[in-house]
């Protein structure tokens, strides 16, 4: 192992260990759930909906057409992604966000948003850099930042804007940080920062001379009445911001592994250099299918959102009936609930709920050390099963 690699590992080891421990806890619970019959999973975040058959068929046809035009089966195109897909993403940004992006120099296609996160951290973070993150947060950020050698600085959320990250909190807690990772809507809380809040954060980050990586993977699952504002559309954010997104959540395409990064040309060049020596291009068939999803008629996203809206309401009503407080849910595929009324910490609650009631949730401590009374609950289960899970919890509570 080279000396620079040793330095990188040493600098980020605390963040990496915390992320690995949190992920290990969730996977342990999922393994226990697989040993039981008839478990209702309100745990992990992969959409339970299927990719629309018409999109898959269109992707196959596009791939076959490319091969017929001379592309070899093993030819996956440029490392930064098929130009046609990057053009499609650029058209969507112009049409839906009012943001003009150069598909040739400002977009890179990744093997899922997870790889995009790691590539962004490796391109932007040097050993010992301080990286501000919302608290609570998804543990993949700890792992990616730790792998790059960075140290996480938690920025508390809550208060008057439950679990929404604000510019004031950033100014107070992120002095000296090189980077902010901003997830909107949030995983795990479901908080969604509105347009004015995004503008405030962009100004605060600029004043603090911070680069912002905005994870907008849940941008199409928003329940607020205000329109979603991408960070790139905020005044002054271009040139110092990167957006991470993908097709897994919005189009129910988790297995296709297509994500993307949007950012300044120098950043995209750095991502391409790292990607060319590690994973290489995203598979061509997956990219053609993603392009088919972008151009699908009718657009499947409103249909998916309507389903999630009904599931969300079933959870809100169930929590109200159980007298369980929860964070304000503005978007995303998770809700954040306080289970302290059951008289035990959340990890004990989750293990007992799985064992005694057959309902899987994830304890809040796997998303931040302060959250030992909270659980993350997923919308990714049919509405009937969510209603049944609430009944099981009521029975569980009566038997305590």
N, C-alpha and C positions, 0 to 999 in steps of 0.2 A: 504493500500500500504506500502510495506516495505521501510526502509530507503535506502537500496542500489538502489531500483527501483526509488525512488524519485531523488537520485543523478544522476542516468543514464538519467532520463527524463530531468532534469534541464541542464545537461551538453550538451545534443544534441538538445535542444529545438529550437535553431535558425536554424540549418540545417533542422530539421524536418518541421518547419513552412514554410521555403522557398520551400522545395520539395512539400509540400501539396498545396501551393498556385499555383505553376507552373502546377502541375497535374490538379488542379481544373480548371484552365484557359482552358486547352486543352479539358477537358471533357465538359465544358460549350459550347465550339465551336462545338464539335461533337453533342451535344444535339440540338443546333440550326440547324445544317445541317440536322438532322433527320426530322425537321419540314418542310423542303423544298422538292420540287420534283426535280429530275434530277440534283442533286448535284454531281460534280466530286470530289471525295475525294482524295486529295494528302496529307492527314494528317497522320493518325496513321500508325503503322508499322507492322500490322499483314498481312502476305502474302495473296494475293487474289487467288493464285493458290491452287488447291486441292491436298491433299495427293493422291499419285498414288493408284488406286484401288488394284493393285497386292500386294502392301505393306500391305494394310489393310487386305486383304484376307489371306496373309501369317501370319500376326499377330494373326488373329482369329484362324487359324489352330494351331499355336504354343501354344496359350492359351488353346485351347480345348485339345491338346495333353497333356499339363501339368495337366489339370484337370483329364483326363483319367488315368494319371499315379498316381493319388492320391492326387493332390493338391485341397484343398477345395476352393470354390468360394471366401470365405472371406480371404483366406490366400494370402497375398501380398508379401510374402518372407521377407528377411532380411531388416532392416531399411535402410541400405546403398545401397540396390538395388540388383536385381537378379545377381548372379555371372556370368551367361552367358552373360548378357549385359555388365557388367564391363569388362569381357574378350574381348568382341567385340570392345569396346572403346580402350582397351589397344592394341589390334592388329592394329587398325587404327592408333594410335599414333606411333607405331613402323614402320608401312608401309609408312605413309604419312609425318610424321614429324621427323622420326629418333630418337624418344624419347621412351625409355623403361620405362613402368609404371607397377607397381605391382597391378593387379586388386583387390587383396584381401585387400590391406592396403592403396592404394593411390587414390582410386576413390570412390565417393559417388554419387548416382543417386538422383536427387531432383525433386520436383513437379514444373517443369519449371525452366528456368534460373532465373526468378524473385525471386523464393524462394531461389535458390542457392546464389544470391547476399545477401539477408538478413541473411541467415545462415552464410555466410562467415564473414559478418560484426559482427554478434553476437559472433562468435568464436574468432575473432581477435582484436576487438576494445573494449577498456575499457573507462569508462566515462572520458572525458577531453582529450582523445587522439586526436592529430592533423592528419588529413587524407588529403593527396594531391590528387586533382582531376583536370583533364583537364577542361579548360574553353574555350568554352561552353561545357556543359555536360547534360546528360539525368537526369531528376529530381528524378528518382527512387534511384539514388545514394545518393542524399540528404536525402531522407526518410530512407533508410537503415542505413546510417551512423548516422543520428540523432536518430533513434530508439536505436542504440547501445550506444548512448551517446557521439559520436565523434563530432569534429568540423572540417568543411571543410576548406581547404586552397586551393583557386583556383590557378592553374598554367596556365598563359596565353599561348595561342597558336597563330600562325600566322607568320608574318615576312617573312623571306626568304623561309620557308617551310610552306605554308599556312595551318594553323590549325593542323599541325603535331606536336605532343609533342616531344620535344628533350631533350637530357641529359643536355644540358646547361641550359635550362629553369628550369629543375628539380633542379639542383644544386643552381640556383639563388633564387628560390621561395619556396623550400620545406625543408629548413633547420629546423630540429627539428620535422619533421613529422615521425610518426611511420609507416605509410602505404601509398602506392600509389595505387589508382585505375586507371588502364590504359586500355582504351577501344580501340581496334584495329581490324578492321576499326572502325572509330568513329561514334557514334550517339550523336549529330545530323549532323556533318559536312561532313561525307563521306571521311575524310582524312584517308589515310592508311600509316602507318609508315613502311618503307621498312626494309629489313634484317639488314643493318648496323645501322639504327636508333634504332631498337629493341636491338641490342647488346650494343649500347651506353647507352640506358636507363637502361639496366640491370647493366652495370658497375656503372652508376651514383647512382642507388638505393643501390647497394652494398656499395659504398663509403659512402653513407649517412646512412647506417645501416637500411634501410627500407625494410619492407615486401612489395611485389607487388601482387595485385590481378589483373590479366589480364583477362578482359572480351573479349573473342574471339568468341562471338556468331555469328558474321558476317564473320568468317574466310573463308567460302566457297563462299562468294560473293566479289571477289577481281578482279579488272580490271587492276591493274598494271602488267607490263611485268615481274617484279621480282617475284619470288616465295614468298608466305607468310611464314614468320618465326614465329612460336609459341615462346612465351617468354621462355617456358621450354627448348627450344632447344638452347637458348643463353648460352654461357659459363658463369658458375658461378651462374646461376639463380636457379638451383635446390636447394631445401632445404629452400629457402627464398621466394618462389613464389607459387601462387595458380592460376590455370586457371579455368575460368567459361565459360561453353558453353552449347549447347543443340541441339535439333532437330527441333525446331520451324521454324527457318529461312532457314536452308540448305535443309530441306526435306518437307517444307510446312506442318508442323505438329503442328501448334500452339495449337489446341484444345486437343492434347494428353497430354500436360503438362509434357514433359520429358526434364529435364536439367541434368547437371552433374558438379561436382567439381573434379579437379585433384590437389592433393597437398601432402605434407608430411604426414606420418602416424599419427602423433600426432594431426595435424589439422583435418584429416578425422575422427579420434576418437572423437574430440570435436564436429564436425558437427553432427555425429551420435547421440551423447548424447543429443544435443538440439533437433534434429529432432524426436527422439524417444518419447519426451514428448510434442511435438506439432502436427505436421502433420502426422507422421508415414511414412511408405513406399509409394513410388509412385505406383499407381495402376498397378497390374501385367499385365493386358491387354495392357496398354500403353507401358510398358517396353518391352513386347514381340514384339509389333509393331515397336518400335525403333530398336530392334535387327534385325527385318526383313528389315528395311530401310538400316541399315549398310551393310547387306549382299545382297541387291537387285541387280539383274542383268537384264538389264544394270543399272548402277548407275544413278539415276535421277538428280544428282546435275549439271552436264554439261548442261542438257536441260533447267533447271531453269535459270542457269547463262546466257545462250544465250538469253533468253527472257528479262532478266533484262538489258543485254547489249543494246538491241534495245531500250528499254524504256529510259535508261540513255542517249543514243544519241539523242532521241527525245526531252528530256529536255534540253540538252546542246544546240542543234540547236535552240530550242524555246527561251532560255534565250539570245542567241546571237542575234537573230532577234529583241528581245525586248530591247537590250542594257542593260541587267541586269547582273552585275558581280556575279560570284559564286565562291565558294571555289574549289580548285583542288579536283576532285572526284576520289579517288583511290579504293574505295570499300564500301561495305555496301548498305543499302537500302534507303539512304536519300542523298539529296543535300542541300547545304547551300547557300542561295542567298541574295544579298543586294538589297533591294527594295527602297532605299532612293530616287532614281530618280523620284519616283511617288509623291514626295512632302509631304509625311506623314510618321509617325512612323509605324513600322511593325504591331503593334497590330491594329491600325486604318485601315491600308491597308487590313489586313486579315478579319476583320469584314465587311468592305465595299465590298471586293471581294466576300465574301460568300453571302452577301445580294444582291448585284447588278449583279454578274456574275455567282453565283452558283458554285464557286470553293473554296474548303476548303484547306487551308494551316495553319501551326502553326507559331505564332510569336516567334521570337528569344528570347524575354525576358523570355519565359517559360523555357529556357535552360541556363540562366545566365543573370545577371542584365545589363551587358555591351552591350547586343546584340539587342538593340531596333530598329535597322534598318534592321535586318536580318530575314529571314523566313526559316523554315525547310520544304522541299518538298520531298514527298515519291515517290519511283519508283513502288509502289504497286497498279498499276492501268493499265488496258490494254493500249497498245500503241496508239490505235485509240482515246481513251478517253484523253490521255495525249496531243495528237495533238489538240483535240478539246478544252482542257483547255487553251492551248497557244493562240488559236484564241479568246477565251472568254476574256483572259487578254488583248489582243491587242484591242478589242472593248472597254473594260473597260477603258484602258489608253486613248483612243481617246476621251472618254466622260468626262474625268476629267476637 
